[in-house]
Amino acid sequence: MSFFNFFGLGNSDKGKVSEYLQNEAVVIDVRTPAEFADGHVEGSVNIPLGIIANKIETIKKYNKQIITCCRSGARSGTAANILNNNGIDTINGGPWQNVAQAV
């Protein structure tokens, strides 16, 4: 297993970002509020990784596909796994700048 696949950054997720955005997916940035304030995907929601498990019901209420992002793709990969394990259709968008380019 490669480093990128371990963190959920395989080609399948990268290729799906545009598809999910076309379906009006919600982008969740899992970085800290300070990191988020330094720059983020327009229209994204900031839910730090440390509290994302506590926000499952809120995220389910979006009733949309989810794209997670962060600085490098590691935290967003972990968040995507948490959300997918709770029945939420989620992909790891990787670094927030990559998702921003697809918006």
JORAGI-V151769 format. One record per residue. D_CENTER is the distance of its C-alpha to the mean C-alpha in whole Angstrom. Layout:
((D_CENTER) (D_CENTER))
This chain:
((21) (20) (18) (15) (15) (15) (12) (10) (11) (14) (15) (14) (10) (11) (14) (12) (10) (13) (14) (11) (12) (15) (15) (13) (10) (8) (6) (5) (6) (7) (10) (14) (15) (17) (15) (13) (17) (17) (15) (12) (11) (13) (13) (9) (10) (10) (10) (11) (10) (14) (14) (11) (13) (16) (14) (13) (16) (15) (12) (14) (16) (14) (15) (13) (10) (6) (4) (0) (4) (7) (11) (11) (9) (10) (9) (5) (7) (9) (7) (6) (10) (11) (9) (11) (14) (14) (15) (12) (11) (7) (6) (5) (5) (7) (9) (8) (12) (11) (9) (12) (14) (13) (13))
